[in-house]
Amino acid sequence: MQDAVTLQQRHATRLRGRFRLETPLDPEGIEHLANDLAAVAGVKRAVIRPNTGSVIIEAAVPIDSVIA
């Protein structure tokens, strides 16, 4: 079982959100998180930037409905 990951919203527009990882992840954890986010209904793309801890989610539906 994997530990929960906490994301803090930094900026959002209607179809895009930028979040910050609360705790750093190892490369395997980052890949797993990106795959999990990309599998969420309505998500077009999830990009994780390990150097900054940023998570960018682009959605086909309003971002609020994806992250709710």
All heavy atoms as TSV, in Angstrom:
chain	resi	resn	atom	element	x	y	z
A	1	MET	N	N	0.840	-1.184	0.000
A	1	MET	CA	C	0.000	0.000	0.000
A	1	MET	C	C	0.881	1.242	0.000
A	1	MET	O	O	1.876	1.316	0.688
A	1	MET	CB	C	-0.901	-0.025	1.226
A	1	MET	CG	C	-1.804	1.174	1.321
A	1	MET	SD	S	-3.004	0.903	2.650
A	1	MET	CE	C	-4.112	2.202	2.275
A	2	GLN	N	N	0.492	2.232	-0.781
A	2	GLN	CA	C	1.291	3.441	-0.914
A	2	GLN	C	C	0.755	4.535	-0.003
A	2	GLN	O	O	-0.437	4.629	0.245
A	2	GLN	CB	C	1.280	3.825	-2.391
A	2	GLN	CG	C	1.061	5.237	-2.704
A	2	GLN	CD	C	0.987	5.458	-4.202
A	2	GLN	OE1	O	1.262	4.577	-4.997
A	2	GLN	NE2	N	0.594	6.628	-4.579
A	3	ASP	N	N	1.671	5.372	0.489
A	3	ASP	CA	C	1.270	6.492	1.331
A	3	ASP	C	C	0.518	7.513	0.490
A	3	ASP	O	O	0.766	7.663	-0.700
A	3	ASP	CB	C	2.501	7.167	1.937
A	3	ASP	CG	C	3.220	6.264	2.926
A	3	ASP	OD1	O	2.560	5.362	3.486
A	3	ASP	OD2	O	4.420	6.454	3.128
A	4	ALA	N	N	-0.366	8.260	1.150
A	4	ALA	CA	C	-1.114	9.310	0.462
A	4	ALA	C	C	-0.173	10.449	0.103
A	4	ALA	O	O	0.771	10.749	0.825
A	4	ALA	CB	C	-2.239	9.812	1.356
A	5	VAL	N	N	-0.440	11.077	-1.021
A	5	VAL	CA	C	0.333	12.224	-1.474
A	5	VAL	C	C	-0.551	13.455	-1.335
A	5	VAL	O	O	-1.696	13.445	-1.773
A	5	VAL	CB	C	0.772	12.050	-2.943
A	5	VAL	CG1	C	1.447	13.293	-3.465
A	5	VAL	CG2	C	1.678	10.842	-3.072
A	6	THR	N	N	-0.008	14.507	-0.736
A	6	THR	CA	C	-0.759	15.740	-0.565
A	6	THR	C	C	-0.261	16.770	-1.561
A	6	THR	O	O	0.937	17.014	-1.666
A	6	THR	CB	C	-0.591	16.282	0.865
A	6	THR	OG1	O	-1.014	15.281	1.785
A	6	THR	CG2	C	-1.418	17.534	1.067
A	7	LEU	N	N	-1.210	17.358	-2.291
A	7	LEU	CA	C	-0.895	18.413	-3.245
A	7	LEU	C	C	-1.527	19.713	-2.764
A	7	LEU	O	O	-2.670	19.729	-2.335
A	7	LEU	CB	C	-1.448	18.079	-4.633
A	7	LEU	CG	C	-0.945	16.815	-5.307
A	7	LEU	CD1	C	-1.687	16.598	-6.613
A	7	LEU	CD2	C	0.541	16.900	-5.551
A	8	GLN	N	N	-0.784	20.788	-2.874
A	8	GLN	CA	C	-1.283	22.106	-2.493
A	8	GLN	C	C	-1.488	22.910	-3.777
A	8	GLN	O	O	-0.556	23.053	-4.572
A	8	GLN	CB	C	-0.277	22.790	-1.582
A	8	GLN	CG	C	-0.743	24.118	-1.060
A	8	GLN	CD	C	0.303	24.723	-0.156
A	8	GLN	OE1	O	1.404	25.009	-0.601
A	8	GLN	NE2	N	-0.034	24.892	1.089
A	9	GLN	N	N	-2.712	23.417	-3.981
A	9	GLN	CA	C	-2.999	24.174	-5.194
A	9	GLN	C	C	-2.263	25.510	-5.155
A	9	GLN	O	O	-2.313	26.230	-4.179
A	9	GLN	CB	C	-4.498	24.417	-5.336
A	9	GLN	CG	C	-4.851	25.119	-6.627
A	9	GLN	CD	C	-6.347	25.227	-6.833
A	9	GLN	OE1	O	-7.110	24.375	-6.399
A	9	GLN	NE2	N	-6.764	26.275	-7.492
A	10	ARG	N	N	-1.558	25.812	-6.248
A	10	ARG	CA	C	-0.817	27.078	-6.364
A	10	ARG	C	C	-1.497	28.031	-7.328
A	10	ARG	O	O	-1.473	29.226	-7.136
A	10	ARG	CB	C	0.615	26.823	-6.835
A	10	ARG	CG	C	1.436	26.078	-5.840
A	10	ARG	CD	C	1.581	26.894	-4.601
A	10	ARG	NE	N	2.675	26.351	-3.795
A	10	ARG	CZ	C	3.044	26.870	-2.666
A	10	ARG	NH1	N	2.447	27.931	-2.203
A	10	ARG	NH2	N	4.011	26.330	-1.977
A	11	HIS	N	N	-2.070	27.484	-8.413
A	11	HIS	CA	C	-2.697	28.328	-9.424
A	11	HIS	C	C	-3.638	27.464	-10.251
A	11	HIS	O	O	-3.336	26.303	-10.508
A	11	HIS	CB	C	-1.615	28.932	-10.331
A	11	HIS	CG	C	-2.170	29.818	-11.393
A	11	HIS	ND1	N	-2.422	29.366	-12.661
A	11	HIS	CD2	C	-2.535	31.117	-11.368
A	11	HIS	CE1	C	-2.916	30.359	-13.381
A	11	HIS	NE2	N	-2.985	31.436	-12.621
A	12	ALA	N	N	-4.747	28.033	-10.647
A	12	ALA	CA	C	-5.672	27.270	-11.484
A	12	ALA	C	C	-6.408	28.195	-12.440
A	12	ALA	O	O	-6.751	29.327	-12.087
A	12	ALA	CB	C	-6.669	26.500	-10.632
A	13	THR	N	N	-6.610	27.712	-13.649
A	13	THR	CA	C	-7.509	28.329	-14.602
A	13	THR	C	C	-8.604	27.303	-14.847
A	13	THR	O	O	-8.631	26.258	-14.197
A	13	THR	CB	C	-6.776	28.704	-15.917
A	13	THR	OG1	O	-6.262	27.514	-16.513
A	13	THR	CG2	C	-5.650	29.689	-15.659
A	14	ARG	N	N	-9.472	27.577	-15.767
A	14	ARG	CA	C	-10.616	26.683	-15.966
A	14	ARG	C	C	-10.205	25.239	-16.275
A	14	ARG	O	O	-10.778	24.301	-15.724
A	14	ARG	CB	C	-11.496	27.229	-17.087
A	14	ARG	CG	C	-12.757	26.429	-17.283
A	14	ARG	CD	C	-13.714	27.137	-18.237
A	14	ARG	NE	N	-14.876	26.312	-18.409
A	14	ARG	CZ	C	-14.984	25.393	-19.363
A	14	ARG	NH1	N	-14.008	25.199	-20.219
A	14	ARG	NH2	N	-16.080	24.675	-19.458
A	15	LEU	N	N	-9.201	25.048	-17.141
A	15	LEU	CA	C	-8.845	23.703	-17.580
A	15	LEU	C	C	-7.425	23.275	-17.195
A	15	LEU	O	O	-6.931	22.252	-17.669
A	15	LEU	CB	C	-8.989	23.592	-19.113
A	15	LEU	CG	C	-10.389	23.838	-19.672
A	15	LEU	CD1	C	-10.372	23.792	-21.186
A	15	LEU	CD2	C	-11.391	22.846	-19.101
A	16	ARG	N	N	-6.775	24.047	-16.338
A	16	ARG	CA	C	-5.388	23.733	-15.976
A	16	ARG	C	C	-5.142	24.108	-14.522
A	16	ARG	O	O	-5.613	25.130	-14.046
A	16	ARG	CB	C	-4.443	24.532	-16.869
A	16	ARG	CG	C	-2.981	24.267	-16.649
A	16	ARG	CD	C	-2.171	25.132	-17.631
A	16	ARG	NE	N	-0.761	24.885	-17.523
A	16	ARG	CZ	C	0.050	25.473	-16.644
A	16	ARG	NH1	N	-0.422	26.342	-15.793
A	16	ARG	NH2	N	1.328	25.187	-16.614
A	17	GLY	N	N	-4.414	23.251	-13.838
A	17	GLY	CA	C	-4.068	23.553	-12.445
A	17	GLY	C	C	-2.603	23.257	-12.179
A	17	GLY	O	O	-2.038	22.324	-12.750
A	18	ARG	N	N	-1.987	24.086	-11.349
A	18	ARG	CA	C	-0.602	23.849	-10.926
A	18	ARG	C	C	-0.607	23.654	-9.424
A	18	ARG	O	O	-1.174	24.440	-8.674
A	18	ARG	CB	C	0.303	25.023	-11.300
A	18	ARG	CG	C	1.757	24.785	-10.929
A	18	ARG	CD	C	2.676	25.833	-11.516
A	18	ARG	NE	N	2.263	27.187	-11.257
A	18	ARG	CZ	C	2.596	27.897	-10.174
A	18	ARG	NH1	N	3.358	27.369	-9.252
A	18	ARG	NH2	N	2.173	29.128	-10.039
A	19	PHE	N	N	0.021	22.575	-9.008
A	19	PHE	CA	C	0.031	22.167	-7.612
A	19	PHE	C	C	1.466	21.950	-7.157
A	19	PHE	O	O	2.366	21.778	-7.973
A	19	PHE	CB	C	-0.777	20.876	-7.428
A	19	PHE	CG	C	-2.175	20.998	-7.957
A	19	PHE	CD1	C	-2.448	20.757	-9.289
A	19	PHE	CD2	C	-3.206	21.377	-7.120
A	19	PHE	CE1	C	-3.728	20.893	-9.795
A	19	PHE	CE2	C	-4.495	21.510	-7.618
A	19	PHE	CZ	C	-4.752	21.272	-8.956
A	20	ARG	N	N	1.676	21.928	-5.860
A	20	ARG	CA	C	3.000	21.670	-5.295
A	20	ARG	C	C	2.906	20.432	-4.431
A	20	ARG	O	O	1.974	20.271	-3.628
A	20	ARG	CB	C	3.413	22.877	-4.450
A	20	ARG	CG	C	4.715	22.764	-3.710
A	20	ARG	CD	C	5.954	22.820	-4.591
A	20	ARG	NE	N	5.912	23.791	-5.643
A	20	ARG	CZ	C	6.635	24.894	-5.723
A	20	ARG	NH1	N	7.480	25.175	-4.769
A	20	ARG	NH2	N	6.532	25.691	-6.747
A	21	LEU	N	N	3.870	19.533	-4.597
A	21	LEU	CA	C	3.955	18.345	-3.746
A	21	LEU	C	C	4.350	18.782	-2.345
A	21	LEU	O	O	5.282	19.558	-2.163
A	21	LEU	CB	C	5.022	17.381	-4.277
A	21	LEU	CG	C	4.674	16.588	-5.521
A	21	LEU	CD1	C	5.932	15.959	-6.093
A	21	LEU	CD2	C	3.644	15.540	-5.211
A	22	GLU	N	N	3.642	18.310	-1.342
A	22	GLU	CA	C	3.963	18.645	0.047
A	22	GLU	C	C	5.254	17.967	0.506
A	22	GLU	O	O	5.995	18.524	1.296
A	22	GLU	CB	C	2.815	18.233	0.965
A	22	GLU	CG	C	1.561	19.050	0.778
A	22	GLU	CD	C	1.592	20.341	1.550
A	22	GLU	OE1	O	2.105	20.369	2.683
A	22	GLU	OE2	O	1.093	21.338	1.008
A	23	THR	N	N	5.493	16.755	0.008
A	23	THR	CA	C	6.718	16.036	0.361
A	23	THR	C	C	7.358	15.504	-0.914
A	23	THR	O	O	6.660	15.128	-1.854
A	23	THR	CB	C	6.433	14.843	1.303
A	23	THR	OG1	O	5.455	14.009	0.696
A	23	THR	CG2	C	5.931	15.292	2.654
A	24	PRO	N	N	8.669	15.484	-0.974
A	24	PRO	CA	C	9.346	14.986	-2.179
A	24	PRO	C	C	9.070	13.497	-2.406
A	24	PRO	O	O	8.848	12.746	-1.459
A	24	PRO	CB	C	10.823	15.215	-1.887
A	24	PRO	CG	C	10.912	16.035	-0.668
A	24	PRO	CD	C	9.598	15.937	0.039
A	25	LEU	N	N	9.104	13.098	-3.659
A	25	LEU	CA	C	8.939	11.694	-4.026
A	25	LEU	C	C	10.193	11.221	-4.752
A	25	LEU	O	O	10.867	12.002	-5.423
A	25	LEU	CB	C	7.743	11.519	-4.963
A	25	LEU	CG	C	6.365	11.811	-4.400
A	25	LEU	CD1	C	5.324	11.710	-5.514
A	25	LEU	CD2	C	6.026	10.851	-3.284
A	26	ASP	N	N	10.456	9.926	-4.650
A	26	ASP	CA	C	11.556	9.348	-5.414
A	26	ASP	C	C	11.092	9.194	-6.869
A	26	ASP	O	O	9.910	9.343	-7.167
A	26	ASP	CB	C	11.997	8.012	-4.812
A	26	ASP	CG	C	10.896	6.962	-4.777
A	26	ASP	OD1	O	9.884	7.100	-5.504
A	26	ASP	OD2	O	11.045	5.996	-4.027
A	27	PRO	N	N	12.002	8.941	-7.799
A	27	PRO	CA	C	11.618	8.840	-9.220
A	27	PRO	C	C	10.490	7.837	-9.488
A	27	PRO	O	O	9.612	8.087	-10.302
A	27	PRO	CB	C	12.919	8.407	-9.906
A	27	PRO	CG	C	13.988	8.976	-9.038
A	27	PRO	CD	C	13.455	8.848	-7.628
A	28	GLU	N	N	10.506	6.712	-8.798
A	28	GLU	CA	C	9.435	5.717	-8.980
A	28	GLU	C	C	8.091	6.270	-8.504
A	28	GLU	O	O	7.063	6.075	-9.142
A	28	GLU	CB	C	9.779	4.440	-8.213
A	28	GLU	CG	C	8.775	3.327	-8.419
A	28	GLU	CD	C	9.180	2.066	-7.679
A	28	GLU	OE1	O	10.342	1.640	-7.811
A	28	GLU	OE2	O	8.327	1.525	-6.972
A	29	GLY	N	N	8.100	6.975	-7.390
A	29	GLY	CA	C	6.876	7.578	-6.863
A	29	GLY	C	C	6.333	8.653	-7.787
A	29	GLY	O	O	5.122	8.786	-7.967
A	30	ILE	N	N	7.229	9.427	-8.397
A	30	ILE	CA	C	6.822	10.474	-9.338
A	30	ILE	C	C	6.155	9.858	-10.563
A	30	ILE	O	O	5.098	10.303	-11.004
A	30	ILE	CB	C	8.034	11.337	-9.737
A	30	ILE	CG1	C	8.452	12.196	-8.543
A	30	ILE	CG2	C	7.736	12.185	-10.964
A	30	ILE	CD1	C	9.749	12.919	-8.715
A	31	GLU	N	N	6.755	8.802	-11.096
A	31	GLU	CA	C	6.174	8.126	-12.259
A	31	GLU	C	C	4.805	7.543	-11.917
A	31	GLU	O	O	3.849	7.658	-12.689
A	31	GLU	CB	C	7.112	7.029	-12.745
A	31	GLU	CG	C	6.605	6.327	-13.984
A	31	GLU	CD	C	7.556	5.263	-14.495
A	31	GLU	OE1	O	8.714	5.204	-14.037
A	31	GLU	OE2	O	7.118	4.491	-15.359
A	32	HIS	N	N	4.694	6.937	-10.750
A	32	HIS	CA	C	3.428	6.354	-10.308
A	32	HIS	C	C	2.357	7.439	-10.168
A	32	HIS	O	O	1.222	7.268	-10.620
A	32	HIS	CB	C	3.640	5.614	-8.988
A	32	HIS	CG	C	2.479	4.798	-8.561
A	32	HIS	ND1	N	2.198	3.561	-9.088
A	32	HIS	CD2	C	1.505	5.055	-7.654
A	32	HIS	CE1	C	1.102	3.090	-8.523
A	32	HIS	NE2	N	0.662	3.986	-7.649
A	33	LEU	N	N	2.714	8.565	-9.551
A	33	LEU	CA	C	1.762	9.657	-9.370
A	33	LEU	C	C	1.303	10.204	-10.718
A	33	LEU	O	O	0.104	10.425	-10.925
A	33	LEU	CB	C	2.384	10.771	-8.524
A	33	LEU	CG	C	1.517	12.015	-8.323
A	33	LEU	CD1	C	0.211	11.668	-7.614
A	33	LEU	CD2	C	2.285	13.070	-7.546
A	34	ALA	N	N	2.224	10.418	-11.642
A	34	ALA	CA	C	1.860	10.927	-12.967
A	34	ALA	C	C	0.896	9.977	-13.669
A	34	ALA	O	O	-0.098	10.410	-14.267
A	34	ALA	CB	C	3.109	11.148	-13.814
A	35	ASN	N	N	1.156	8.680	-13.594
A	35	ASN	CA	C	0.265	7.693	-14.215
A	35	ASN	C	C	-1.107	7.687	-13.550
A	35	ASN	O	O	-2.130	7.600	-14.230
A	35	ASN	CB	C	0.886	6.301	-14.154
A	35	ASN	CG	C	2.085	6.166	-15.061
A	35	ASN	OD1	O	2.236	6.902	-16.021
A	35	ASN	ND2	N	2.958	5.224	-14.742
A	36	ASP	N	N	-1.130	7.776	-12.220
A	36	ASP	CA	C	-2.405	7.800	-11.493
A	36	ASP	C	C	-3.230	9.033	-11.861
A	36	ASP	O	O	-4.438	8.943	-12.084
A	36	ASP	CB	C	-2.185	7.772	-9.981
A	36	ASP	CG	C	-1.749	6.410	-9.472
A	36	ASP	OD1	O	-1.764	5.434	-10.252
A	36	ASP	OD2	O	-1.377	6.324	-8.284
A	37	LEU	N	N	-2.575	10.188	-11.928
A	37	LEU	CA	C	-3.288	11.421	-12.270
A	37	LEU	C	C	-3.789	11.383	-13.705
A	37	LEU	O	O	-4.912	11.810	-13.988
A	37	LEU	CB	C	-2.380	12.636	-12.058
A	37	LEU	CG	C	-2.067	12.987	-10.612
A	37	LEU	CD1	C	-0.998	14.070	-10.553
A	37	LEU	CD2	C	-3.315	13.428	-9.866
A	38	ALA	N	N	-2.986	10.874	-14.623
A	38	ALA	CA	C	-3.384	10.799	-16.031
A	38	ALA	C	C	-4.563	9.857	-16.236
A	38	ALA	O	O	-5.313	9.999	-17.205
A	38	ALA	CB	C	-2.199	10.372	-16.891
A	39	ALA	N	N	-4.757	8.918	-15.330
A	39	ALA	CA	C	-5.856	7.952	-15.450
A	39	ALA	C	C	-7.187	8.492	-14.916
A	39	ALA	O	O	-8.228	7.875	-15.114
A	39	ALA	CB	C	-5.501	6.666	-14.707
A	40	VAL	N	N	-7.167	9.646	-14.266
A	40	VAL	CA	C	-8.396	10.229	-13.717
A	40	VAL	C	C	-9.271	10.714	-14.875
A	40	VAL	O	O	-8.781	11.351	-15.817
A	40	VAL	CB	C	-8.069	11.400	-12.765
A	40	VAL	CG1	C	-9.330	12.134	-12.340
A	40	VAL	CG2	C	-7.309	10.886	-11.550
A	41	ALA	N	N	-10.563	10.408	-14.810
A	41	ALA	CA	C	-11.496	10.839	-15.851
A	41	ALA	C	C	-11.450	12.354	-16.002
A	41	ALA	O	O	-11.503	13.088	-15.013
A	41	ALA	CB	C	-12.910	10.390	-15.504
A	42	GLY	N	N	-11.315	12.817	-17.236
A	42	GLY	CA	C	-11.287	14.244	-17.516
A	42	GLY	C	C	-9.889	14.832	-17.611
A	42	GLY	O	O	-9.717	15.942	-18.089
A	43	VAL	N	N	-8.876	14.097	-17.158
A	43	VAL	CA	C	-7.498	14.595	-17.228
A	43	VAL	C	C	-6.926	14.276	-18.605
A	43	VAL	O	O	-6.939	13.127	-19.043
A	43	VAL	CB	C	-6.615	13.984	-16.116
A	43	VAL	CG1	C	-5.154	14.360	-16.325
A	43	VAL	CG2	C	-7.094	14.445	-14.751
A	44	LYS	N	N	-6.422	15.303	-19.297
A	44	LYS	CA	C	-5.782	15.113	-20.594
A	44	LYS	C	C	-4.301	14.799	-20.426
A	44	LYS	O	O	-3.747	13.989	-21.145
A	44	LYS	CB	C	-5.932	16.373	-21.443
A	44	LYS	CG	C	-7.330	16.598	-21.929
A	44	LYS	CD	C	-7.556	17.923	-22.615
A	44	LYS	CE	C	-6.498	18.367	-23.575
A	44	LYS	NZ	N	-6.825	19.623	-24.266
A	45	ARG	N	N	-3.661	15.467	-19.446
A	45	ARG	CA	C	-2.225	15.289	-19.263
A	45	ARG	C	C	-1.840	15.700	-17.849
A	45	ARG	O	O	-2.399	16.639	-17.293
A	45	ARG	CB	C	-1.484	16.162	-20.267
A	45	ARG	CG	C	0.007	16.007	-20.252
A	45	ARG	CD	C	0.624	16.712	-21.424
A	45	ARG	NE	N	0.764	18.124	-21.170
A	45	ARG	CZ	C	1.869	18.823	-21.404
A	45	ARG	NH1	N	2.925	18.222	-21.908
A	45	ARG	NH2	N	1.914	20.094	-21.162
A	46	ALA	N	N	-0.907	14.966	-17.283
A	46	ALA	CA	C	-0.344	15.304	-15.977
A	46	ALA	C	C	1.166	15.335	-16.118
A	46	ALA	O	O	1.767	14.385	-16.619
A	46	ALA	CB	C	-0.757	14.283	-14.927
A	47	VAL	N	N	1.771	16.435	-15.700
A	47	VAL	CA	C	3.214	16.609	-15.796
A	47	VAL	C	C	3.738	16.890	-14.401
A	47	VAL	O	O	3.195	17.738	-13.684
A	47	VAL	CB	C	3.576	17.790	-16.721
A	47	VAL	CG1	C	5.076	18.014	-16.755
A	47	VAL	CG2	C	3.017	17.571	-18.110
A	48	ILE	N	N	4.773	16.178	-14.020
A	48	ILE	CA	C	5.392	16.407	-12.717
A	48	ILE	C	C	6.814	16.876	-12.958
A	48	ILE	O	O	7.554	16.261	-13.721
A	48	ILE	CB	C	5.360	15.149	-11.850
A	48	ILE	CG1	C	3.909	14.744	-11.621
A	48	ILE	CG2	C	6.080	15.389	-10.524
A	48	ILE	CD1	C	3.709	13.514	-10.817
A	49	ARG	N	N	7.161	17.972	-12.308
A	49	ARG	CA	C	8.512	18.522	-12.427
A	49	ARG	C	C	9.246	18.275	-11.113
A	49	ARG	O	O	9.065	19.016	-10.141
A	49	ARG	CB	C	8.435	20.005	-12.753
A	49	ARG	CG	C	7.768	20.227	-14.100
A	49	ARG	CD	C	7.998	21.617	-14.607
A	49	ARG	NE	N	7.542	21.703	-15.981
A	49	ARG	CZ	C	6.650	22.580	-16.402
A	49	ARG	NH1	N	6.123	23.440	-15.569
A	49	ARG	NH2	N	6.311	22.599	-17.666
A	50	PRO	N	N	10.052	17.230	-11.065
A	50	PRO	CA	C	10.716	16.849	-9.818
A	50	PRO	C	C	11.618	17.931	-9.232
A	50	PRO	O	O	11.710	18.062	-8.020
A	50	PRO	CB	C	11.549	15.625	-10.205
A	50	PRO	CG	C	10.981	15.144	-11.482
A	50	PRO	CD	C	10.362	16.314	-12.159
A	51	ASN	N	N	12.266	18.720	-10.079
A	51	ASN	CA	C	13.182	19.738	-9.573
A	51	ASN	C	C	12.468	20.825	-8.773
A	51	ASN	O	O	13.042	21.398	-7.849
A	51	ASN	CB	C	13.968	20.383	-10.716
A	51	ASN	CG	C	14.911	19.405	-11.364
A	51	ASN	OD1	O	15.255	18.378	-10.789
A	51	ASN	ND2	N	15.325	19.700	-12.581
A	52	THR	N	N	11.235	21.128	-9.152
A	52	THR	CA	C	10.492	22.187	-8.457
A	52	THR	C	C	9.403	21.630	-7.542
A	52	THR	O	O	8.852	22.372	-6.733
A	52	THR	CB	C	9.829	23.140	-9.470
A	52	THR	OG1	O	8.890	22.410	-10.256
A	52	THR	CG2	C	10.851	23.796	-10.369
A	53	GLY	N	N	9.064	20.351	-7.718
A	53	GLY	CA	C	7.979	19.771	-6.938
A	53	GLY	C	C	6.613	20.157	-7.468
A	53	GLY	O	O	5.606	19.987	-6.792
A	54	SER	N	N	6.566	20.693	-8.699
A	54	SER	CA	C	5.302	21.119	-9.296
A	54	SER	C	C	4.596	19.962	-9.991
A	54	SER	O	O	5.234	19.100	-10.586
A	54	SER	CB	C	5.530	22.226	-10.322
A	54	SER	OG	O	5.936	23.401	-9.703
A	55	VAL	N	N	3.280	19.995	-9.916
A	55	VAL	CA	C	2.421	19.042	-10.617
A	55	VAL	C	C	1.466	19.882	-11.452
A	55	VAL	O	O	0.750	20.727	-10.916
A	55	VAL	CB	C	1.627	18.164	-9.629
A	55	VAL	CG1	C	0.687	17.235	-10.381
A	55	VAL	CG2	C	2.557	17.390	-8.719
A	56	ILE	N	N	1.470	19.671	-12.760
A	56	ILE	CA	C	0.593	20.415	-13.651
A	56	ILE	C	C	-0.414	19.439	-14.236
A	56	ILE	O	O	-0.040	18.395	-14.777
A	56	ILE	CB	C	1.388	21.107	-14.766
A	56	ILE	CG1	C	2.363	22.104	-14.130
A	56	ILE	CG2	C	0.457	21.793	-15.762
A	56	ILE	CD1	C	3.389	22.647	-15.059
A	57	ILE	N	N	-1.673	19.798	-14.096
A	57	ILE	CA	C	-2.751	18.950	-14.605
A	57	ILE	C	C	-3.517	19.750	-15.647
A	57	ILE	O	O	-4.000	20.848	-15.362
A	57	ILE	CB	C	-3.702	18.505	-13.484
A	57	ILE	CG1	C	-2.928	17.704	-12.428
A	57	ILE	CG2	C	-4.859	17.690	-14.055
A	57	ILE	CD1	C	-3.742	17.390	-11.185
A	58	GLU	N	N	-3.615	19.201	-16.862
A	58	GLU	CA	C	-4.418	19.782	-17.924
A	58	GLU	C	C	-5.638	18.893	-18.100
A	58	GLU	O	O	-5.505	17.669	-18.191
A	58	GLU	CB	C	-3.625	19.871	-19.219
A	58	GLU	CG	C	-2.438	20.807	-19.105
A	58	GLU	CD	C	-1.577	20.806	-20.344
A	58	GLU	OE1	O	-1.900	20.101	-21.326
A	58	GLU	OE2	O	-0.555	21.513	-20.322
A	59	ALA	N	N	-6.815	19.504	-18.137
A	59	ALA	CA	C	-8.049	18.731	-18.152
A	59	ALA	C	C	-8.932	19.082	-19.340
A	59	ALA	O	O	-8.827	20.163	-19.909
A	59	ALA	CB	C	-8.814	18.981	-16.852
A	60	ALA	N	N	-9.820	18.168	-19.690
A	60	ALA	CA	C	-10.802	18.378	-20.749
A	60	ALA	C	C	-12.085	18.949	-20.174
A	60	ALA	O	O	-12.962	19.379	-20.918
A	60	ALA	CB	C	-11.078	17.060	-21.463
A	61	VAL	N	N	-12.196	18.937	-18.879
A	61	VAL	CA	C	-13.362	19.455	-18.153
A	61	VAL	C	C	-12.822	20.453	-17.113
A	61	VAL	O	O	-11.639	20.491	-16.849
A	61	VAL	CB	C	-14.128	18.310	-17.464
A	61	VAL	CG1	C	-14.686	17.336	-18.497
A	61	VAL	CG2	C	-13.263	17.569	-16.476
A	62	PRO	N	N	-13.689	21.267	-16.513
A	62	PRO	CA	C	-13.194	22.218	-15.521
A	62	PRO	C	C	-12.346	21.538	-14.447
A	62	PRO	O	O	-12.704	20.473	-13.921
A	62	PRO	CB	C	-14.463	22.815	-14.929
A	62	PRO	CG	C	-15.450	22.731	-16.058
A	62	PRO	CD	C	-15.116	21.428	-16.748
A	63	ILE	N	N	-11.194	22.145	-14.155
A	63	ILE	CA	C	-10.227	21.542	-13.231
A	63	ILE	C	C	-10.831	21.295	-11.853
A	63	ILE	O	O	-10.479	20.340	-11.173
A	63	ILE	CB	C	-8.932	22.403	-13.153
A	63	ILE	CG1	C	-7.793	21.614	-12.538
A	63	ILE	CG2	C	-9.173	23.689	-12.417
A	63	ILE	CD1	C	-7.220	20.553	-13.394
A	64	ASP	N	N	-11.770	22.152	-11.448
A	64	ASP	CA	C	-12.408	21.952	-10.138
A	64	ASP	C	C	-13.133	20.624	-10.032
A	64	ASP	O	O	-13.194	20.025	-8.969
A	64	ASP	CB	C	-13.382	23.098	-9.831
A	64	ASP	CG	C	-12.660	24.411	-9.580
A	64	ASP	OD1	O	-11.457	24.380	-9.263
A	64	ASP	OD2	O	-13.304	25.467	-9.698
A	65	SER	N	N	-13.683	20.140	-11.157
A	65	SER	CA	C	-14.394	18.861	-11.115
A	65	SER	C	C	-13.419	17.678	-11.109
A	65	SER	O	O	-13.761	16.596	-10.660
A	65	SER	CB	C	-15.359	18.737	-12.285
A	65	SER	OG	O	-14.662	18.700	-13.508
A	66	VAL	N	N	-12.199	17.898	-11.570
A	66	VAL	CA	C	-11.196	16.843	-11.596
A	66	VAL	C	C	-10.554	16.674	-10.231
A	66	VAL	O	O	-10.287	15.548	-9.791
A	66	VAL	CB	C	-10.110	17.154	-12.658
A	66	VAL	CG1	C	-8.959	16.167	-12.569
A	66	VAL	CG2	C	-10.708	17.153	-14.039
A	67	ILE	N	N	-10.294	17.759	-9.531
A	67	ILE	CA	C	-9.574	17.695	-8.259
A	67	ILE	C	C	-10.474	17.667	-7.043
A	67	ILE	O	O	-10.005	17.604	-5.937
A	67	ILE	CB	C	-8.583	18.869	-8.138
A	67	ILE	CG1	C	-9.321	20.202	-8.173
A	67	ILE	CG2	C	-7.519	18.780	-9.199
A	67	ILE	CD1	C	-8.464	21.368	-7.831
A	68	ALA	N	N	-11.765	17.677	-7.271
A	68	ALA	CA	C	-12.714	17.703	-6.139
A	68	ALA	C	C	-12.671	16.423	-5.344
A	68	ALA	O	O	-12.306	15.399	-5.763
A	68	ALA	CB	C	-14.120	17.948	-6.645
